[in-house]
Amino acid sequence: MSKTSRKLHKETFTAVGTGLLVNYPLNMILLYLMIDVLEWNDTVIIATSITGLMTFVAYTRVYIIRRHFSRQERRHK
């Protein structure tokens, strides 16, 4: 496996792994808030709200990961 391929796998694993670690608990918290605390009962509103919030979190998370790996790559050149 080439050095470039290893770097890509490491970055991909990091993005997917942090996604699992962040998104699962976030989903549980948001479901609890929307269903139990706010007493929402419209599935479409709950699903749309959670999708919007999780999309924002995912974009931010992946941007931070890409920035980290990009900076690391520039340091090693």
Rosetta blueprint (number, residue, H / E / L):
1 M L
2 S L
3 K H
4 T H
5 S H
6 R H
7 K H
8 L H
9 H H
10 K H
11 E H
12 T H
13 F H
14 T H
15 A H
16 V H
17 G H
18 T H
19 G H
20 L H
21 L H
22 V H
23 N H
24 Y H
25 P H
26 L H
27 N H
28 M H
29 I H
30 L H
31 L H
32 Y H
33 L H
34 M H
35 I H
36 D H
37 V H
38 L L
39 E L
40 W L
41 N L
42 D L
43 T H
44 V H
45 I H
46 I H
47 A H
48 T H
49 S H
50 I H
51 T H
52 G H
53 L H
54 M H
55 T H
56 F H
57 V H
58 A H
59 Y H
60 T H
61 R H
62 V H
63 Y H
64 I H
65 I H
66 R H
67 R H
68 H H
69 F H
70 S H
71 R H
72 Q H
73 E H
74 R H
75 R H
76 H L
77 K L
